[in-house]
Amino acid sequence: MFLFNPENDLALANFSPFYTPPASATKMAKDLAILPLWYAEEGSKIIAEGVYNTVFLAQLKDVLPLDATLISFSDLSSFSRAKVIPWGWNPSLRKKLIDAGMDAAILPSLNELERIREYSSRQNAVRLLKELRAENSFFCGESHFFKEAEGVLKFLSSCEGDKVLKMPYSGSGKGLVWIKGDITEKQYDWCRRVIKNQGGVVAEPVFDKILDFAMEFFLEKGRVSFKGYSLFRSTFSGAYAGNYLLSDHSIKQRLSAYVPLSYLHDLISYLEQKLIVYFPAYTGFLGVDMMICRIKEQGYRIHPCVEINMRMNMGLVARAFYDRFVHEASEGIFKIGFFKQNGEALQYKTKMQADNPLIVKDKRIVSGFLPLNPVNERTRFLAFARIVSV
């Protein structure tokens, strides 16, 4: 059974069974509850409330090869020992599933969740970056973990250009403070609060980024499987802004315009060896965010470890969606849109479908606009794919 719980990073950082997510995360979870449809294994059950989700799935089955069943939380007592695959694990989700009738014995224990929280700390990305840079001088990047605010100040004063401070526990693209020039009093107060609450702060110089990409993996029982590449976009503040829907081959071709492919292949091998050492007790999906950077007088380099996401992620959704549903001669974009007012998402979806009619050949999308979740007047979050034939 698959479950989309986008509040996971916040809930894991809080680590309380009684955590209450912000309204925006709750709304996202409701609007995009059916998102696992696009990456779940065939024949899976997806926990998604509402008749509108059932109608949406029925309409899609006439167009695309989808094989899934929707169930609600009220149904979980009938599947009390079924395997649950959420976006990510945290104590509040565990409690929610137990309250709904799931057998606690088949869910991760609190000790196991504590281990996942430790694995999710950005300290691991700091350590892994240093080890990867030691493997190949072509790799770039710099990252430090400080347990005292004075150490942060010394780093900031010794480093030219813009800098970024990161919470040890927060989602990719979140929990960041960007330092332009001297650190402000407000930023310094933030730094001290984070050190007090989370034990430290990560500090890094800002690099001249050319491309964002990731390598996606699955870990289980001491084994690592490489699941493919993700090429994505992010805002200047680091927030996720969408994925390119491309084949692995096409992504590698784009990256090869800047760096040798042999270094990417080597990097996969390094990570397959190191991820098991770092996370021996972890089972699940994992993504390592990376960058192509331009270094003065050196040209383009690979930053091999910007973030480690110990959960499912949008890059894996895009990878699965392209491989299963997009025609091999087509490409596109995958995005999560947010709309501030009621009716805006429905208006956008209606216009995009009219301007970009969906064309499907042999159960694969050739071109067009496809909403990936049902949309009504109250929808605020819309996942969608826009495909073009090349």
ZAROBA-261116 format. One record per residue: residue in one letter; x, y, z of N, C-alpha, C in turn. Coordinates in steps of 0.1 Angstrom, whole numbers, padded with zeros to 4 digits, always signed. Atoms other than C-alpha are relative to their C-alpha. Layout:
<rs>
aXYZXYZXYZ;...
</rs>
This chain:
<rs>
m+0008-0012+0000+0000+0000+0000+0009+0012+0000;f-0008-0012+0001+0014+0034-0010-0008+0012+0005;l+0006-0012-0007+0008+0067+0008+0009+0012-0003;f-0007-0012+0002+0018+0102-0001-0002+0009+0013;n+0000-0009-0012+0027+0122+0031+0011+0010-0001;p-0011-0010+0003+0046+0153+0020+0005+0008+0012;e-0005-0006-0012+0049+0166+0056+0011-0008+0007;n-0010+0009-0007+0074+0139+0063+0012+0006+0006;d-0012-0006-0005+0105+0160+0066-0002+0008+0012;l+0004-0008-0012+0088+0184+0090-0003-0009+0012;a+0004+0009-0010+0074+0155+0110+0012-0008+0006;l-0012+0007-0004+0107+0137+0111+0009+0009+0009;a-0008-0010-0008+0125+0168+0124-0006+0002+0013;n+0008-0002-0013+0098+0173+0151+0001-0013+0008;f-0002+0013-0006+0099+0136+0159-0010-0003+0012;s+0010+0002-0010+0067+0136+0180-0012-0008-0007;p+0012+0007+0006+0038+0111+0174-0012+0009-0001;f+0012-0009-0001+0015+0140+0181+0002+0013-0009;y-0003-0011+0008+0030+0163+0155-0012+0004-0009;t+0010-0006+0009+0005+0186+0136+0006+0007-0011;p-0007-0007+0011+0017+0196+0102-0007+0013-0003;p+0006-0012+0004+0010+0231+0088-0011-0002-0010;a+0011+0001+0008-0022+0237+0069+0004-0003-0015;s-0005+0002+0014-0003+0239+0036+0004-0014-0003;a-0004+0013+0002+0012+0205+0040-0012-0010+0000;t+0012+0008-0001-0021+0190+0050-0008+0001-0013;k+0008-0002+0013-0038+0205+0019+0008-0007-0012;m-0007+0007+0010-0010+0192-0003-0002-0015+0000;a+0002+0014-0002-0014+0157+0011-0014-0004-0005;k+0013+0003+0004-0051+0158+0004-0001+0001-0015;d+0001-0003+0014-0049+0173-0031+0008-0010-0009;l-0008+0009+0007-0021+0150-0042+0001-0014+0005;a+0000+0014-0006-0031+0118-0024+0002-0011-0010;i+0000+0010+0010-0033+0099-0056+0014+0000-0008;l-0013-0001+0007+0003+0108-0067+0007-0013-0001;p-0007+0013+0001+0017+0073-0059-0005-0009-0012;l+0004+0007+0012-0004+0061-0088+0010-0001-0011;w-0010-0001+0011+0024+0072-0111+0013-0007+0002;y-0013+0007-0003+0052+0053-0094-0002-0013+0007;a+0002+0012-0007+0036+0025-0075+0001-0012-0009;e-0001+0012+0008+0041-0011-0086-0015-0004-0005;e+0013+0004+0006+0013-0025-0108-0008-0009+0010;g+0008+0008-0009-0016-0040-0087+0001+0005+0014;s-0001-0005-0014-0008-0018-0057-0013+0006+0005;k+0011-0008-0006-0033-0002-0033+0006+0013+0004;i-0004-0013-0003-0031+0035-0028-0010+0006+0010;i+0008-0006-0010-0044+0053+0003-0004+0014-0005;a+0004-0013+0006-0064+0081-0012-0015+0002+0003;e+0014-0002-0004-0097+0094+0003-0008+0008-0012;g+0008-0008+0009-0126+0108-0018-0005-0007-0012;v+0005+0005+0013-0149+0098-0046+0006+0006-0012;y-0007-0007+0011-0132+0124-0068+0012-0008-0005;n-0012+0007+0004-0100+0103-0067-0004-0013-0008;t+0005+0012+0007-0120+0071-0077-0004+0003-0014;v+0004-0004+0013-0136+0089-0106+0012+0003-0009;f-0012-0004+0007-0103+0103-0117+0008-0012-0005;l-0007+0012+0004-0086+0069-0117-0008-0008-0011;a+0008+0007+0010-0115+0053-0136+0001+0006-0014;q-0002-0007+0013-0112+0079-0164+0013-0002-0006;l-0013+0002+0005-0075+0074-0166+0002-0014-0006;k-0001+0013+0004-0078+0037-0170-0004-0003-0015;d+0005+0001+0014-0095+0042-0204+0011+0005-0009;v-0010-0006+0008-0064+0060-0216+0014-0006+0002;l-0013+0004-0003-0033+0047-0199+0000-0014+0008;p-0001+0014-0006-0021+0012-0186+0002+0001+0015;l-0001-0001-0014-0029+0018-0149-0007-0011+0007;d+0005+0012-0007-0035-0011-0125+0002+0003+0015;a-0001-0003-0015-0042+0002-0089-0014+0000+0005;t+0012-0001-0007-0069+0002-0063+0001+0010+0011;l+0000-0010-0010-0078+0031-0041-0007-0005+0013;i+0006+0003-0012-0085+0026-0004+0001+0012+0009;s-0001-0011-0009-0092+0050+0025+0005-0005+0013;f-0005+0003-0014-0079+0051+0061-0010-0009+0007;s+0010+0008-0007-0112+0036+0073+0001-0015-0005;d-0001+0013+0005-0103+0005+0052+0012-0008+0006;l-0013+0006-0004-0069-0001+0068-0001-0012+0010;s+0001+0011-0009-0081-0024+0095-0002-0013-0007;s+0002+0012+0008-0089-0049+0068+0014-0005-0006;f-0013+0003+0005-0052-0048+0057+0010+0003+0011;s-0008-0004-0012-0037-0046+0092+0015-0005-0001;r-0013+0005+0001-0006-0066+0082+0006+0002-0014;a-0005-0002+0013-0001-0053+0047+0013+0010+0000;k-0012-0008+0001+0032-0036+0037-0004+0014-0004;v+0003-0014+0004+0029+0002+0037+0013+0007-0005;i-0011-0007+0006+0052+0023+0015-0004+0015-0001;p+0003-0015+0000+0049+0060+0024+0010+0008-0007;w-0010-0009+0005+0067+0090+0010+0012-0001+0009;g-0011+0001-0010+0087+0088+0042-0005-0004+0013;w+0004+0004-0013+0086+0074+0077+0003+0010+0011;n-0002-0009-0012+0081+0094+0109-0010-0005+0011;p+0009+0005-0011+0065+0088+0144-0015+0004-0002;s+0014-0004+0001+0033+0108+0136-0007-0009-0010;l+0006+0009+0010+0026+0086+0105-0002-0014+0007;r+0001+0013-0007+0033+0055+0126-0013+0000+0009;k+0011-0001-0009+0007+0066+0152-0013+0000-0008;k+0012-0001+0008-0018+0075+0125-0004-0013-0006;l+0003+0013+0005-0016+0041+0109-0004-0010+0011;i+0005+0009-0011-0019+0023+0142-0014+0004+0005;d+0013-0005-0003-0049+0044+0151-0011-0004-0010;a+0009+0004+0010-0064+0034+0118-0002-0015-0001;g+0002+0014-0001-0061-0003+0126+0012-0009-0005;m-0012+0008+0004-0026-0013+0113+0007-0007+0012;d-0007+0008-0010-0006-0039+0133+0013+0007+0002;a-0012-0007-0004+0022-0020+0151+0013-0009-0003;a-0012+0009+0002+0045-0051+0147+0005+0001-0014;i-0005+0000+0014+0047-0047+0109+0005+0014-0004;l-0004-0014+0003+0055-0009+0111+0014+0002+0007;p-0013-0003-0006+0090+0006+0119-0002+0003+0015;s+0001-0003-0014+0096+0007+0156+0005+0015+0002;l-0005-0013-0003+0104+0040+0173+0016+0001+0000;n-0015+0001+0001+0141+0029+0175+0004+0001-0014;e-0003+0000+0014+0141+0023+0138-0003+0014-0006;l+0003-0014+0004+0125+0057+0132+0011+0010+0004;e-0011-0008-0005+0152+0073+0153+0012-0002-0008;r-0011+0002+0009+0178+0057+0131-0002+0007-0013;i+0003-0007+0013+0161+0070+0100+0002+0015+0002;r-0002-0014-0003+0161+0105+0116+0015+0003+0000;e-0015-0002+0000+0199+0101+0122+0005+0000-0014;y-0005+0001+0014+0204+0090+0086-0004+0012-0008;s+0005-0011+0008+0184+0120+0074+0007+0013+0003;s-0007-0012-0003+0207+0146+0090+0010+0004-0011;r-0009-0005+0010+0226+0168+0067+0015-0002+0003;q-0014+0003-0003+0258+0159+0086+0005-0011-0009;n-0004+0011+0009+0258+0127+0065+0005+0005-0014;a-0003-0006+0013+0259+0148+0033+0014+0007+0001;v-0013-0006-0002+0288+0168+0047+0012-0010+0000;r-0010+0011-0001+0308+0136+0055+0002-0006-0014;l+0000+0007+0013+0299+0120+0022+0007+0008-0011;l-0007-0009+0010+0310+0150+0001+0015+0000+0002;k-0014+0000-0002+0344+0150+0017+0006-0013-0005;e-0005+0013+0005+0348+0113+0009+0000-0001-0015;l+0001+0001+0014+0337+0116-0026+0010+0009-0007;r-0010-0009+0006+0360+0146-0033+0014-0007+0001;a-0013+0007-0001+0389+0124-0021+0001-0011-0010;e-0001+0011+0010+0380+0098-0047+0004+0006-0014;n-0002-0005+0013+0383+0122-0077+0002+0015+0001;s-0003-0015-0001+0399+0157-0079-0009+0008-0010;f+0010-0007+0008+0373+0165-0106-0012+0005+0007;f+0012-0004-0008+0346+0167-0080+0003+0013+0008;c-0001-0012-0007+0340+0200-0063-0010+0000+0012;g+0009-0002-0011+0321+0213-0033+0007+0002+0013;e-0005-0002-0013+0326+0224+0003-0011+0001+0009;s+0011+0000-0009+0304+0218+0033+0006-0003+0014;h-0005+0002-0014+0310+0221+0071-0012+0000+0010;f+0010+0001-0010+0290+0212+0102+0006+0007+0013;f-0005-0007-0012+0294+0236+0132-0010-0002+0012;k+0008+0002-0012+0282+0229+0167-0001+0013+0009;e+0000-0013-0007+0289+0265+0179-0001+0011-0010;a+0002-0011+0009+0279+0298+0164+0013+0007-0003;e-0013-0007+0003+0314+0312+0167+0007-0007-0012;g-0006+0007+0012+0326+0285+0142-0006+0005-0013;v+0007-0004+0012+0300+0296+0118+0005+0014-0004;l-0005-0014+0003+0311+0333+0120+0014-0001-0006;k-0013+0001+0006+0347+0323+0114+0000-0005-0014;f+0001+0005+0014+0338+0303+0083-0005+0011-0009;l+0006-0011+0008+0316+0332+0070+0010+0011-0003;s-0010-0011+0002+0344+0357+0075+0012-0004-0009;s-0011+0005+0007+0370+0335+0058-0003-0004-0014;c+0005+0005+0013+0349+0327+0027-0005+0011-0008;e+0005-0010+0009+0344+0350-0002-0013-0003-0007;g+0012+0003+0007+0311+0354-0020-0012-0003+0009;d+0012+0003-0007+0276+0344-0010+0002-0014+0007;k+0000+0012-0008+0271+0316+0016-0014-0004+0003;v+0013+0005-0004+0243+0294+0027+0001-0008+0013;l+0001+0008-0012+0234+0280+0061-0012-0009+0000;k+0010+0010+0001+0213+0249+0065-0003-0007+0013;m+0003+0008-0012+0194+0232+0093+0004-0015-0003;p-0003+0014+0001+0206+0196+0099-0012-0008-0004;y+0012+0007+0003+0170+0184+0097-0010+0009-0007;s+0011-0007+0007+0147+0198+0070+0000-0006-0014;g+0001+0005+0013+0136+0189+0035+0009+0006-0010;s-0009-0006+0010+0156+0194+0004-0006+0013-0005;g+0005-0013+0004+0154+0231-0005-0007+0008+0011;k+0007-0007-0011+0140+0240+0029+0010+0001+0012;g-0009-0002-0012+0156+0252+0062+0013+0006-0004;l-0013-0007+0005+0181+0274+0043-0001+0015+0003;v-0001-0015-0001+0193+0309+0050+0012+0004-0008;w-0011-0004+0010+0213+0327+0023+0006+0013+0006;i-0008-0011-0006+0241+0350+0035+0006+0008-0012;k-0005-0009+0010+0248+0379+0011+0008+0011+0007;g-0007-0009-0008+0276+0400+0025+0002-0004+0014;d-0002+0003-0014+0278+0402+0063-0013-0007+0005;i+0012+0006-0006+0254+0380+0084-0007+0010+0008;t+0008-0010-0008+0225+0400+0099-0002-0005+0014;e+0003+0004-0014+0215+0399+0135-0012-0010+0000;k+0011+0010+0001+0183+0381+0125+0005-0013-0005;q-0005+0012+0005+0202+0355+0106+0009-0007+0011;y-0008+0005-0011+0226+0351+0136-0009-0006+0011;d+0009+0005-0010+0197+0346+0159-0006-0014-0005;w+0005+0013+0006+0183+0319+0135+0011-0011+0002;c-0011+0010-0002+0217+0302+0136+0001-0005+0014;r-0001+0004-0014+0218+0301+0174-0011-0009+0004;r+0012+0008-0003+0183+0287+0176+0001-0014-0006;v-0001+0013+0007+0190+0260+0151+0011-0009+0007;i-0010+0007-0008+0222+0250+0170-0006-0005+0013;k+0006+0004-0012+0203+0249+0202-0010-0012-0002;n+0010+0010+0002+0174+0228+0188+0004-0012-0008;q-0003+0011+0008+0191+0206+0163+0015-0004+0001;g-0014+0004-0003+0227+0204+0176+0011+0006-0009;g-0011-0006+0008+0245+0223+0149-0006+0007-0013;v+0004-0007+0013+0244+0242+0115+0010-0004-0010;v-0008+0002+0012+0257+0233+0081+0003+0013-0007;a-0004-0012+0007+0276+0261+0063+0007-0003-0013;e-0006+0003+0013+0286+0262+0027+0002+0013-0009;p+0000-0011+0010+0298+0286+0000-0010-0003-0011;v+0009+0002+0011+0275+0292-0029+0008-0001-0013;f-0007+0003+0013+0287+0278-0062-0007+0005-0012;d+0006-0005+0012+0281+0290-0097-0006-0012-0007;k+0007+0012+0005+0255+0263-0106-0004+0002-0014;i+0005+0001+0014+0248+0253-0142-0012-0009-0001;l+0011+0010+0000+0225+0223-0137-0002-0007+0013;d+0004+0009-0011+0207+0205-0109-0003-0014-0006;f+0004+0014+0004+0206+0167-0112+0001-0009+0012;a-0001+0009-0011+0204+0137-0090+0002-0014-0005;m-0001+0014+0002+0212+0100-0088-0009-0007+0010;e+0010+0006-0008+0184+0078-0075+0003-0015+0003;f-0003+0013-0004+0188+0046-0055-0011-0007+0008;f+0008+0007-0010+0170+0019-0036+0009-0009+0008;l-0008+0008-0009+0185+0003-0006-0008-0011+0007;e+0008+0011-0007+0174-0031+0009+0010-0011+0004;k-0007+0011-0005+0191-0057+0030+0015+0000-0004;g-0014-0001+0003+0226-0045+0025+0004+0001-0015;r-0002-0001+0015+0222-0040-0013-0004+0013-0005;v+0003-0012+0006+0221-0009-0034-0004-0002-0015;s+0003+0001+0014+0203-0006-0067-0001+0014-0006;f+0001-0013+0007+0208+0024-0090-0013+0000-0008;k+0013-0001+0007+0174+0035-0103-0001+0010-0011;g-0001-0009+0011+0184+0062-0127+0003+0014+0004;y-0003-0014-0001+0190+0099-0132-0012+0009+0002;s+0010-0010+0000+0169+0129-0124+0006+0014-0003;l-0005-0013+0004+0174+0163-0141-0012+0010+0004;f+0010-0008-0006+0155+0190-0122+0004+0015+0000;r-0002-0015-0002+0151+0228-0117-0003+0004+0014;s+0003-0005-0013+0152+0247-0085+0001+0015-0001;t+0000-0015+0000+0146+0284-0076+0013+0004+0006;f-0013-0006-0006+0174+0307-0064+0000-0003+0015;s+0000+0003-0015+0162+0300-0028+0002-0015+0003;g-0002+0014-0002+0167+0263-0034-0013-0009+0000;a+0013+0007+0000+0130+0253-0036-0001-0008-0013;y+0003+0008+0011+0120+0225-0060-0009+0007-0010;a+0008-0006+0010+0107+0238-0093-0004-0009-0012;g+0004+0009+0010+0101+0207-0114+0011-0008-0006;n-0009+0010+0006+0117+0178-0133-0002+0000-0015;y+0001+0002+0014+0125+0173-0169-0003-0015-0002;l+0004+0014+0004+0108+0142-0184+0009-0004-0012;l-0010+0004+0010+0137+0126-0203+0004-0014+0003;s-0006+0013-0002+0152+0092-0208+0013+0002+0008;d-0013-0001-0007+0183+0084-0187+0011+0003-0011;h-0010-0003+0010+0203+0084-0220+0000+0015-0003;s+0000-0015+0003+0191+0120-0228+0005+0008+0011;i-0006-0008-0011+0200+0132-0193+0015-0001+0000;k-0014+0002+0000+0234+0117-0196+0007+0008-0011;q-0005-0008+0011+0238+0134-0230+0001+0015+0004;r+0000-0014-0004+0229+0168-0215+0012+0002+0010;l-0011-0002-0010+0254+0163-0186+0013-0001-0007;s-0013+0002+0007+0281+0152-0210+0005+0012-0008;a-0004-0012+0006+0281+0186-0226+0009+0008+0009;y-0008-0008-0010+0299+0198-0194+0010-0009+0007;v-0010+0008-0007+0316+0168-0178+0001-0014-0007;p-0002+0013+0006+0330+0134-0189-0010-0010+0006;l+0009+0010-0005+0305+0106-0187+0007-0011+0009;s-0007+0010-0008+0331+0083-0172+0000+0004+0014;y+0000-0005-0014+0332+0105-0141-0014-0003+0007;l+0013+0003-0005+0294+0100-0137-0001-0015+0003;h+0001+0014-0002+0297+0063-0141+0009-0004+0013;d-0008+0002-0012+0325+0063-0115-0007+0004+0013;l+0008-0005-0012+0303+0083-0091-0011-0009+0004;i+0010+0011-0004+0276+0057-0093+0006-0011+0008;s-0007+0011-0007+0301+0031-0083+0004+0004+0014;y-0004-0005-0014+0314+0052-0054-0012+0000+0009;l+0012-0001-0009+0279+0058-0041-0006-0014+0003;e+0005+0014-0003+0269+0021-0044+0008-0006+0011;q-0009+0005-0011+0298+0013-0021-0002+0007+0013;k+0001-0008-0012+0294+0041+0003-0013+0001+0007;l+0013-0001-0006+0257+0043+0008-0004-0011+0009;i+0002+0012-0009+0256+0008+0023+0007+0002+0013;v-0008-0002-0012+0283+0018+0047-0006+0011+0009;y+0006-0011-0007+0265+0050+0057-0013-0004+0006;f+0014+0003-0004+0230+0035+0059-0003-0015+0000;p+0001+0014+0001+0233-0002+0066-0014-0006+0004;a+0013+0005-0005+0199-0006+0083-0012+0006-0008;y+0010-0007+0007+0179+0015+0058-0006-0009-0012;t+0007+0006+0011+0153+0000+0034-0009+0011-0006;g+0009-0009+0006+0137+0023+0009+0008+0008-0011;f-0006-0008+0010+0144+0049-0018+0009+0011+0006;l-0010-0010-0004+0172+0074-0016+0005+0008-0012;g-0005-0008+0011+0182+0103-0038+0012+0009+0005;v-0011-0009-0003+0215+0122-0039+0000+0011-0010;d+0000-0012+0009+0212+0157-0053+0014+0005-0003;m-0013-0004+0005+0241+0170-0073-0001+0013-0009;m-0001-0012+0008+0252+0200-0094+0011-0001-0010;i-0011-0004+0009+0272+0209-0125+0004+0014+0004;c-0004-0013-0003+0292+0239-0114+0011+0005-0009;r-0011-0007+0007+0315+0264-0131+0010+0006+0010;i-0011-0005-0010+0348+0270-0112+0009+0008-0008;k-0009-0009+0007+0369+0299-0122+0014-0006-0003;e-0013+0005+0005+0400+0289-0142+0001-0015+0000;q+0000+0015+0000+0390+0252-0139-0011-0005-0010;g+0010+0005+0009+0359+0250-0161-0012-0006+0008;y+0012+0007-0006+0329+0227-0153+0005-0011+0009;r-0003+0011-0009+0330+0203-0123-0013-0006+0005;i+0012+0006-0006+0306+0179-0106+0001+0002+0015;h+0002+0000-0015+0294+0187-0071-0008-0013+0003;p+0006+0013-0001+0286+0151-0061-0010-0003+0011;c+0009+0002-0011+0266+0156-0029-0005+0013+0006;v+0006-0012-0006+0245+0186-0022-0010-0003+0011;e+0010+0005-0009+0217+0168-0004-0001-0015-0001;i+0004+0014+0000+0208+0132+0006-0015+0000+0004;n+0014+0001-0004+0170+0126+0006-0003-0015+0003;m+0003+0014-0005+0162+0095+0027-0015-0003-0001;r+0015+0002+0002+0127+0090+0012-0002+0000-0015;m+0004-0002+0014+0108+0089-0020+0002+0015-0003;n-0002-0014+0004+0113+0122-0040-0006+0002-0014;m+0006-0004+0012+0099+0140-0070+0008-0005-0012;g-0009+0005+0010+0129+0130-0091-0004-0015-0004;l+0004+0014+0002+0119+0093-0087-0014-0001-0006;v+0013+0000+0006+0083+0101-0095+0001+0003-0015;a-0002-0004+0014+0094+0118-0128+0007-0011-0007;r-0007+0011+0007+0118+0089-0136-0010-0011-0003;a+0010+0011+0002+0090+0063-0131-0011+0004-0010;f+0011-0005+0009+0064+0084-0150+0005+0000-0014;y-0005+0000+0013+0086+0089-0180+0002-0015-0005;d-0004+0014+0005+0098+0052-0182-0013-0008-0003;r+0012+0009+0002+0062+0038-0179-0010+0006-0009;f+0011-0006+0007+0040+0063-0196+0003+0009-0012;v-0004-0010+0011+0059+0086-0221+0006-0007-0011;h-0006+0006+0012+0066+0077-0257+0015+0003-0001;e-0015-0002+0001+0103+0072-0264+0004+0011-0008;a-0004-0011+0008+0103+0099-0290-0006+0013+0005;s+0006-0013-0006+0088+0125-0266+0008+0003+0013;e-0006-0004-0012+0100+0145-0237-0009+0011+0006;g+0009-0010-0006+0085+0171-0213+0005+0004+0014;i-0003-0005-0014+0083+0186-0178-0010-0006+0009;f+0009+0004-0010+0068+0174-0146+0001+0011+0011;k-0001-0010-0010+0058+0200-0120-0011-0001+0010;i+0011-0001-0011+0038+0206-0088-0003+0015+0000;g+0004-0014+0000+0019+0239-0092-0008+0003+0013;f+0008-0004-0012+0005+0258-0062-0008+0013-0004;f+0009-0010+0003-0025+0281-0066-0006+0006+0012;k+0004-0007-0013-0034+0307-0039-0015+0001+0002;q+0015-0002-0001-0071+0311-0047-0008-0012-0005;n+0009+0010+0006-0099+0286-0052-0004+0003-0014;g+0004-0001+0014-0107+0280-0088+0011+0002-0010;e-0011-0003+0008-0073+0290-0101+0006-0013-0006;a-0006+0013+0006-0060+0254-0105-0009-0006-0010;l+0010+0005+0010-0092+0244-0123+0001+0008-0013;q+0000-0008+0012-0090+0273-0146+0013-0003-0008;y-0013+0003+0007-0053+0266-0154-0001-0014-0007;k+0001+0013+0006-0060+0229-0160-0008+0000-0012;t+0009+0000+0011-0089+0236-0183+0006+0007-0012;k-0006-0007+0011-0069+0261-0204+0011-0008-0006;m-0011+0008+0005-0038+0239-0206-0005-0013-0008;q+0006+0011+0007-0059+0209-0217-0005+0004-0014;a+0005-0005+0013-0076+0230-0244+0011+0003-0010;d-0011-0005+0009-0043+0244-0257+0010-0012-0003;n-0009+0011+0002-0024+0211-0254-0007-0014+0001;p+0007+0013-0001-0047+0181-0261+0009-0012+0001;l-0008+0012-0002-0035+0147-0250+0000-0009-0012;i-0001+0010+0011-0023+0124-0277+0007-0012+0005;v-0005+0012-0005-0017+0088-0267+0001-0010-0012;k-0002+0011+0010-0003+0060-0290+0006-0012+0007;d-0004+0013-0006+0000+0024-0279+0002+0002+0015;k+0000-0001-0014-0007+0034-0243+0011+0009+0005;r-0011-0009-0004+0022+0060-0242-0004+0014-0005;i+0004-0014+0003+0018+0097-0242+0010+0006-0010;v-0008-0006+0011+0031+0114-0274+0002+0014+0003;s+0000-0014-0003+0022+0149-0265-0013+0004+0007;g+0012-0006-0007-0002+0171-0245+0002+0002+0015;f+0000-0003-0014-0010+0182-0210-0009-0010+0007;l+0007+0010-0009-0020+0157-0183+0001+0003+0014;p+0000-0001-0015-0031+0165-0148+0002-0013+0007;l-0003+0012-0007-0018+0139-0124-0008-0002+0013;n+0009+0001-0011-0044+0145-0097-0013+0006-0004;p+0013-0007+0003-0081+0154-0098+0000+0014+0004;v+0000-0014-0002-0089+0191-0099-0015+0004+0001;n+0013-0006-0001-0120+0209-0086+0002+0015+0005;e-0001-0014-0004-0128+0244-0073+0009+0003+0012;r-0008-0002-0013-0110+0239-0040+0014-0005-0001;t-0014+0005+0001-0078+0223-0054+0010+0012+0000;r-0011-0010+0000-0047+0243-0046+0013-0005-0005;f-0012+0006+0005-0020+0218-0056-0003-0009-0012;l+0002+0008+0012-0018+0204-0091+0013-0006-0005;a-0012+0007+0007+0008+0178-0103-0004-0002-0014;f+0003+0001+0014+0010+0178-0140+0012-0003-0009;a-0010+0003+0010+0030+0166-0170-0004+0007-0013;r+0002-0006+0014+0034+0185-0203+0010-0006-0009;i-0008+0008+0009+0047+0164-0231+0000+0006-0014;v-0001-0004+0014+0060+0173-0266+0007-0011-0007;s-0006+0010+0009+0070+0151-0295+0013+0006-0005;v-0012-0005+0006+0106+0155-0306+0005-0009-0011;
</rs>
